[in-house]
Amino acid sequence: MIAKSIVAENEGGVNQRFFNNRFVQDNDHSMSFFRKVCKQIGNLPNGEIEKMLAILRLYMGIGMKRRRKDFIYAKQIFELIGYFFEENNDAEEFKFDKDTVKEILKEYLAGYDHNDDNSAWFDKLKKVADNLSFASDMKAYKANPENYKGSISDIAEVVRIAVTGRANTPDLWTIIHIIGEDAMKAKIERLC
């Protein structure tokens, strides 16, 4: 795994100090330091360095409303980010049967546009929910759950597990844009 190789390289060297002892802070200094470390050890091409920076920002909550307080060091997220770089063979189970999962994923891919912003992307998820008899409005679902197969959160969870192998991750739209459209589609099409 690319992320683990950064830490393993030069045991005890500057990168070990960064990942073991360096706080990932809400400032450019930590990110520029990480960029220099990656270039110094030569493990990552420039595009992968930017990808790792985006992953660190996402998982650490840098620049977001809520900063992650449970992660102090960058090293702590490595176990959680494998799906960005490799296939996740131990994915969590879907709540729905295979036919329902396939139906959700096919409908999702049919309406997907990589140029959509987060809001437009989520509106399309709501359309998937409406088209497949899931509730796109959580208030309506909570008032009468028996009228629906599930809710919009169930639709998002199916897509999330298909893309990441996990039911809980940071913002899915951001993850999809870090992974890239082709990789996201390949992961989903594998299940359809």
Secondary structure by P-SEA (a helix, b strand, c coil): caaaaaaacccccaaaaaaccccccccaaaaaaaaaaaaaaccccaaaaaaaaaaaaaaacccccccccccccccccccccccccccccccccccccaaaaaaaaaaaaaaccccccaaaaaaaaaaaaaaacccccaaaaaaccccccccaaaaaaaaaaacccccccccaaaaaaaacaaaaaaaaaaac
